[in-house]
Amino acid sequence: MEGRRITASPRPCSGRRVVAKKRTRPDGFVNSVKKLQRREISSRKDRAFSISTAQERFRNMRLVEQYDTHDPKGHSLVALPFLMKRTKVIEIVAARDIVFALAHSGVCAAFSRETNRRICFLNVSPDEVIRSLFYNKNNDSLITVSVYASDNFSSLKCRSTRIEYILRGQPDAGFALFESESLKWPGFVEFDDVNGKVLTYSAQDSPGIMLLIFKRATSHVPLKILSIEDGTVLKSFNHLLHRNKKVDFIEQFNEKLLVKQENENLQILDVRNAQLMEVSRAEFMTPSAFIFLYENQLFLTFRNRNVSVWNFRGELVTSFEDHLLWHPDCNTNNIYITSDQDLIISYCKADTEDQWIEGNGKIE
């Protein structure tokens, strides 16, 4: 799955219960022997078997436990009033026997799957607002990205805490990361799951950046592509722009550069050979978020609750007509992509406004 970016910007509800309808047993239940027979005699064996068993895959799934990140008595260390309010959960991370739940307010709680009790809060300072989580499989630790009231929520601070310390209820046993970086606005930190890298952008200098975008001139924007291993400049060039048109985004995926200006066509540039192709602005409108699918050499776009899959020839590969997202401003942390990058799972709109459903779509 594509890495997530956390930007250094300030961030200062009621709960909703989702009740699943009881699933009724379909008439004419076919046992496993019949399914195997059908698979053997079908002219489309694999597909027929897959369809016939699809409803069985999740038949035995059931609710095991519920966790509540809200503490009605108030977190003892909390000094910020909004941290004591109940808000929606925006990120869930599982590591070993711990489930981490991050609320929109900035409170993060760790729960034990063995005891089904809360172990601790990850907020180790009275004014800490946690913005995002990242599980580092390489050393079995959790990285938290936070802002603090003491500096007006203006800079990102990263901390790494070993899972073994969290299991002991010692979230303050971690240590700070990237202390030499100035991650003030417009700085950011981005975790790259695929390559096992962390990219940071410092407002004062810029180590570790793959793509550098300089202040645009009237007719072009200067760009540099750097090696994330040693910072070597791999390519330096100017990309031509339409005058007096706002740049909606510039995104890089390996050797491909995606550039979109307001009310203009999408441009896909191959930086190796300078080959340029365009996608009509009527077909490709500016999305609110991207997910790059490294395994499939495709990318997802999210716009107005709709999800689309594109290739780097500018062709629409898949659109999910029955996959209308619940949140109109969906971001990449609200979407789950399987490790094979062939299935997307998200919260979608049902037929009525009072229901949520879990939707899944095939990426082909």
C-alpha positions as CSV (number, residue, x, y, z in Angstrom):
1,M,0.0,0.0,0.0
2,E,1.1,3.4,-0.7
3,G,2.9,5.3,2.1
4,R,1.0,7.9,4.1
5,R,2.0,11.6,4.4
6,I,1.5,13.7,7.5
7,T,1.8,17.4,7.0
8,A,2.8,19.9,9.7
9,S,-0.4,21.9,10.1
10,P,-2.5,22.8,13.2
11,R,-5.5,20.6,14.1
12,P,-7.5,21.6,17.0
13,C,-19.2,14.3,18.0
14,S,-21.0,12.0,18.9
15,G,-20.5,8.3,18.5
16,R,-22.4,6.2,16.0
17,R,-23.3,2.6,16.5
18,V,-23.5,0.4,13.4
19,V,-25.7,-2.6,13.7
20,A,-25.3,-5.4,11.2
21,K,-28.5,-7.0,9.9
22,K,-28.9,-10.7,10.7
23,R,-27.8,-12.8,7.8
24,T,-30.3,-15.4,6.8
25,R,-29.3,-18.8,5.6
26,P,-30.0,-19.0,1.8
27,D,-32.4,-21.7,0.5
28,G,-30.9,-24.7,-1.3
29,F,-27.7,-24.7,0.8
30,V,-25.0,-26.6,-1.2
31,N,-22.6,-28.7,0.8
32,S,-18.8,-28.9,0.2
33,V,-19.0,-32.1,-1.7
34,K,-21.5,-30.6,-4.2
35,K,-19.2,-27.6,-4.6
36,L,-16.2,-29.7,-5.4
37,Q,-18.3,-31.6,-7.9
38,R,-19.4,-28.4,-9.5
39,R,-15.9,-27.2,-9.7
40,E,-14.7,-30.4,-11.5
41,I,-17.5,-30.4,-14.1
42,S,-17.8,-26.7,-14.7
43,S,-16.4,-25.3,-18.0
44,R,-15.1,-22.3,-16.0
45,K,-13.8,-24.3,-13.0
46,D,-11.9,-21.7,-11.0
47,R,-14.5,-18.9,-11.4
48,A,-17.5,-21.2,-10.6
49,F,-15.8,-22.6,-7.5
50,S,-14.8,-19.1,-6.4
51,I,-18.3,-17.7,-6.8
52,S,-20.0,-20.7,-5.0
53,T,-17.7,-20.4,-2.0
54,A,-17.6,-16.6,-1.7
55,Q,-20.6,-16.5,0.7
56,E,-18.9,-19.1,2.9
57,R,-15.7,-17.2,3.5
58,F,-17.1,-14.8,6.0
59,R,-20.0,-16.9,7.3
60,N,-18.2,-17.6,10.6
61,M,-17.0,-14.1,11.2
62,R,-18.5,-12.6,14.4
63,L,-17.9,-9.8,16.8
64,V,-15.2,-10.9,19.3
65,E,-14.7,-7.8,21.4
66,Q,-15.3,-4.1,21.5
67,Y,-12.9,-1.4,22.7
68,D,-13.7,2.1,23.7
69,T,-10.9,4.8,23.4
70,H,-13.0,7.3,25.4
71,D,-12.3,7.5,29.1
72,P,-15.3,9.2,30.8
73,K,-13.2,10.2,33.8
74,G,-10.7,11.9,31.6
75,H,-7.1,10.9,30.8
76,S,-5.0,11.9,33.9
77,L,-2.3,13.5,31.8
78,V,-4.6,15.5,29.5
79,A,-4.3,19.3,29.7
80,L,-6.2,20.1,26.5
81,P,-10.1,20.1,26.9
82,F,-10.7,18.7,23.4
83,L,-8.7,15.6,24.2
84,M,-11.3,14.6,26.8
85,K,-14.2,14.6,24.3
86,R,-15.5,11.5,22.6
87,T,-14.6,11.7,18.8
88,K,-14.5,9.2,16.0
89,V,-11.7,6.8,15.4
90,I,-9.6,7.8,12.3
91,E,-6.8,5.1,12.4
92,I,-6.5,1.5,13.7
93,V,-3.2,-0.3,13.7
94,A,-2.6,-3.9,14.9
95,A,0.8,-5.1,16.0
96,R,1.3,-8.5,17.7
97,D,-1.3,-8.7,20.4
98,I,-2.0,-5.0,20.6
99,V,-4.7,-2.9,18.8
100,F,-4.0,0.8,18.6
101,A,-6.9,3.2,18.0
102,L,-6.3,6.9,17.2
103,A,-9.2,9.2,17.7
104,H,-9.8,12.4,15.7
105,S,-9.2,14.5,18.9
106,G,-5.6,13.2,19.0
107,V,-5.9,10.7,21.8
108,C,-4.4,7.2,21.0
109,A,-5.1,4.2,23.2
110,A,-3.5,0.7,23.1
111,F,-5.6,-2.4,23.9
112,S,-4.5,-5.9,24.7
113,R,-6.1,-8.6,22.6
114,E,-5.3,-11.2,25.3
115,T,-7.0,-9.4,28.2
116,N,-9.3,-7.2,26.1
117,R,-8.4,-4.3,28.3
118,R,-6.8,-0.9,27.7
119,I,-3.1,-1.1,28.3
120,C,-2.3,2.6,28.2
121,F,-2.6,5.9,26.3
122,L,0.2,6.7,23.9
123,N,-0.1,10.5,24.7
124,V,2.9,10.9,27.1
125,S,2.7,14.7,27.4
126,P,-0.3,16.7,28.7
127,D,-0.5,18.8,25.5
128,E,0.3,16.1,22.9
129,V,-2.0,15.6,20.0
130,I,-1.1,12.5,18.0
131,R,-1.7,12.9,14.3
132,S,-0.8,9.5,12.9
133,L,0.6,6.0,13.6
134,F,3.0,3.8,11.8
135,Y,4.0,0.2,12.8
136,N,7.7,-0.4,12.0
137,K,8.0,-4.1,11.3
138,N,11.8,-3.9,11.0
139,N,12.3,-3.4,14.7
140,D,8.8,-4.1,16.1
141,S,8.1,-0.6,17.2
142,L,5.3,1.9,16.9
143,I,6.1,5.4,15.5
144,T,3.8,8.2,16.6
145,V,3.6,11.6,14.8
146,S,2.4,14.4,17.0
147,V,2.0,18.1,17.4
148,Y,2.0,20.0,20.7
149,A,0.2,23.0,22.1
150,S,3.4,24.3,23.6
151,D,4.6,25.3,20.1
152,N,1.1,26.2,18.8
153,F,0.8,22.8,17.0
154,S,3.2,24.1,14.3
155,S,5.8,21.2,14.1
156,L,5.6,17.5,13.8
157,K,7.5,15.4,16.3
158,C,8.1,11.7,15.8
159,R,8.7,9.1,18.5
160,S,9.5,5.4,18.3
161,T,8.4,3.1,21.1
162,R,9.2,-0.6,21.2
163,I,6.0,-2.8,21.4
164,E,7.5,-4.6,24.4
165,Y,7.5,-1.3,26.4
166,I,3.9,-0.6,25.4
167,L,2.9,-4.1,26.6
168,R,4.4,-3.1,29.9
169,G,2.3,0.1,30.0
170,Q,5.4,2.2,29.5
171,P,4.7,4.4,26.4
172,D,7.1,7.1,27.7
173,A,10.0,4.6,27.2
174,G,10.3,5.5,23.6
175,F,12.8,7.9,22.0
176,A,12.5,10.9,19.6
177,L,13.2,10.5,15.9
178,F,14.4,13.0,13.3
179,E,15.4,15.6,15.9
180,S,17.7,17.3,13.4
181,E,14.8,17.9,11.1
182,S,12.7,21.1,11.2
183,L,9.3,19.7,10.4
184,K,7.4,23.0,10.6
185,W,4.8,24.0,8.0
186,P,5.1,23.2,5.1
187,G,7.3,20.3,6.3
188,F,6.1,16.8,6.3
189,V,7.1,13.2,7.1
190,E,6.0,10.3,4.9
191,F,6.4,6.6,5.6
192,D,7.1,4.4,2.6
193,D,5.9,0.8,3.4
194,V,7.0,-0.6,0.1
195,N,10.7,0.5,0.3
196,G,11.0,0.6,4.0
197,K,12.0,4.3,3.9
198,V,11.0,7.4,5.7
199,L,10.9,10.7,3.7
200,T,11.0,14.0,5.4
201,Y,10.7,17.5,4.1
202,S,12.4,20.2,6.2
203,A,11.4,23.8,5.6
204,Q,15.1,24.8,6.2
205,D,16.8,22.1,4.1
206,S,15.5,19.0,2.3
207,P,17.3,15.7,3.0
208,G,15.9,12.4,1.7
209,I,13.5,13.9,-0.9
210,M,12.9,12.0,-4.1
211,L,11.2,14.9,-6.0
212,L,12.1,18.5,-5.4
213,I,9.6,21.1,-6.7
214,F,10.9,24.6,-6.8
215,K,9.0,27.9,-7.0
216,R,7.3,28.1,-10.4
217,A,8.2,30.6,-12.9
218,T,5.6,32.2,-15.2
219,S,5.8,29.4,-17.8
220,H,7.4,26.5,-16.0
221,V,8.2,24.8,-12.7
222,P,11.8,23.7,-12.0
223,L,12.1,20.0,-10.8
224,K,14.9,17.8,-9.5
225,I,14.8,14.1,-8.9
226,L,17.1,12.9,-6.2
227,S,18.3,9.4,-5.0
228,I,16.8,8.6,-1.6
229,E,19.9,6.5,-0.9
230,D,22.6,9.3,-1.0
231,G,20.8,12.4,-2.3
232,T,22.5,12.4,-5.7
233,V,20.7,14.5,-8.3
234,L,19.5,12.1,-10.9
235,K,17.8,14.6,-13.1
236,S,17.2,18.3,-13.2
237,F,14.7,19.8,-15.6
238,N,11.9,22.4,-16.2
239,H,8.4,21.3,-16.8
240,L,6.3,23.7,-19.0
241,L,3.1,25.1,-17.5
242,H,0.1,26.9,-18.8
243,R,0.4,30.6,-17.8
244,N,-1.9,31.9,-15.1
245,K,-3.2,28.5,-14.2
246,K,-3.0,27.1,-10.7
247,V,-1.1,23.8,-10.3
248,D,-3.5,21.3,-8.7
249,F,-0.9,18.6,-8.0
250,I,2.5,17.2,-9.0
251,E,3.0,13.6,-8.1
252,Q,5.8,11.1,-8.8
253,F,5.5,7.3,-9.2
254,N,8.9,5.8,-10.0
255,E,9.8,7.3,-13.4
256,K,6.4,8.7,-14.1
257,L,5.5,12.3,-13.2
258,L,1.8,13.3,-13.0
259,V,1.0,17.0,-13.4
260,K,-2.4,18.6,-13.4
261,Q,-3.3,22.3,-13.6
262,E,-6.7,23.9,-13.0
263,N,-9.1,23.2,-15.9
264,E,-6.4,21.5,-17.9
265,N,-5.6,18.0,-19.1
266,L,-3.7,15.6,-16.9
267,Q,-0.1,15.2,-18.1
268,I,1.9,12.0,-17.6
269,L,5.6,12.5,-18.2
270,D,8.2,9.7,-18.4
271,V,11.2,11.4,-16.9
272,R,13.6,8.9,-18.5
273,N,12.8,9.7,-22.2
274,A,10.7,12.9,-21.8
275,Q,7.7,11.2,-23.4
276,L,4.5,13.1,-22.6
277,M,0.9,11.9,-22.8
278,E,-2.2,13.7,-21.8
279,V,-5.6,12.7,-20.5
280,S,-8.6,14.9,-21.2
281,R,-9.8,17.1,-18.4
282,A,-13.3,15.8,-19.0
283,E,-12.1,12.3,-18.3
284,F,-9.7,13.0,-15.4
285,M,-10.8,15.6,-12.9
286,T,-8.6,16.6,-10.0
287,P,-9.0,14.0,-7.1
288,S,-8.8,14.6,-3.4
289,A,-6.4,11.7,-2.8
290,F,-4.2,9.2,-4.5
291,I,-3.0,5.6,-3.7
292,F,-0.3,4.2,-5.8
293,L,-0.4,0.4,-6.4
294,Y,3.2,-0.6,-6.7
295,E,2.4,-4.3,-7.3
296,N,0.1,-3.6,-10.2
297,Q,1.6,-0.4,-11.7
298,L,-1.7,1.4,-11.2
299,F,-3.0,4.2,-9.1
300,L,-6.3,4.9,-7.3
301,T,-8.0,8.3,-7.3
302,F,-10.7,9.5,-4.9
303,R,-13.1,12.2,-5.8
304,N,-16.6,13.1,-4.4
305,R,-17.0,9.6,-2.8
306,N,-16.0,7.9,-6.0
307,V,-13.1,5.5,-6.5
308,S,-11.3,4.9,-9.9
309,V,-8.3,2.9,-11.0
310,W,-6.0,4.3,-13.7
311,N,-2.9,3.0,-15.4
312,F,0.1,5.2,-16.4
313,R,-1.0,5.3,-20.0
314,G,-3.8,7.5,-18.8
315,E,-6.5,4.8,-19.3
316,L,-9.3,4.2,-16.8
317,V,-9.0,0.6,-15.7
318,T,-11.8,0.2,-13.2
319,S,-14.6,2.4,-11.8
320,F,-16.7,1.1,-8.9
321,E,-20.2,2.2,-9.8
322,D,-21.6,0.5,-6.7
323,H,-18.8,1.6,-4.4
324,L,-20.0,5.1,-3.1
325,L,-17.8,6.1,-0.2
326,W,-19.4,7.3,3.0
327,H,-17.1,10.3,3.5
328,P,-17.0,12.9,0.7
329,D,-13.5,14.0,1.8
330,C,-12.1,10.5,2.1
331,N,-8.3,10.2,2.7
332,T,-6.0,7.3,2.3
333,N,-6.1,6.3,5.9
334,N,-9.8,5.4,5.6
335,I,-9.1,2.8,2.9
336,Y,-7.7,-0.7,3.2
337,I,-5.9,-2.3,0.3
338,T,-5.0,-6.0,0.6
339,S,-1.3,-7.0,0.4
340,D,-1.8,-8.3,-3.1
341,Q,-3.3,-5.0,-4.0
342,D,-6.2,-6.6,-5.8
343,L,-9.0,-5.7,-3.3
344,I,-10.2,-2.5,-1.8
345,I,-12.2,-2.4,1.4
346,S,-13.9,0.7,2.7
347,Y,-17.0,2.2,4.3
348,C,-19.7,2.9,1.7
349,K,-23.1,4.4,1.5
350,A,-26.1,2.0,1.8
351,D,-29.5,2.6,0.4
352,T,-30.5,4.7,3.4
353,E,-28.7,7.5,5.1
354,D,-28.7,5.8,8.5
355,Q,-26.7,2.7,7.6
356,W,-23.1,2.0,6.9
357,I,-22.0,-1.0,4.9
358,E,-18.6,-2.5,4.3
359,G,-17.9,-2.4,0.6
360,N,-15.2,-4.2,-1.3
361,G,-14.2,-4.0,-4.9
362,K,-11.9,-5.9,-7.2
363,I,-9.0,-4.0,-8.7
364,E,-8.2,-5.5,-12.1
